[in-house]
Amino acid sequence: MIKRRDELYLERQQLLSKFTENHPRVKSLDEQIQEAEEILKQTETKRAELNEDNNPTYLKLQETNMSEAEAIGLRARQARLEEQFTGFRKRADQPECP
């Protein structure tokens, strides 16, 4: 829509080189530009509502992803600690050398 609005502005400038602002074609373009501006304003409002920082669904998904990442990290740490524990237990179960 931004591109379309810019095209309308360009077309308006071209027409103004030939006609006055009161010419019907210029007035028609002014109306189209106004409509495009209003659509863009509405779109910007909707985009703000969908912004990642304000979107509760996005925030919940981020929280879930963080929780999953933490769980993966904790499981990896648990596996390393279990390996260390098994190693310590094996050493503890070995008889001491004289």
Residue pairs with C-beta under 8 A, 6 or more apart in sequence:
1 36
1 39
1 40
1 43
2 40
4 36
5 33
5 36
5 37
5 40
8 29
8 32
8 33
8 36
9 33
11 29
12 26
12 29
12 30
12 33
15 23
15 25
15 26
15 29
16 26
19 25
19 26
20 26
21 27
21 30
48 54
49 55
52 58
52 59
53 59
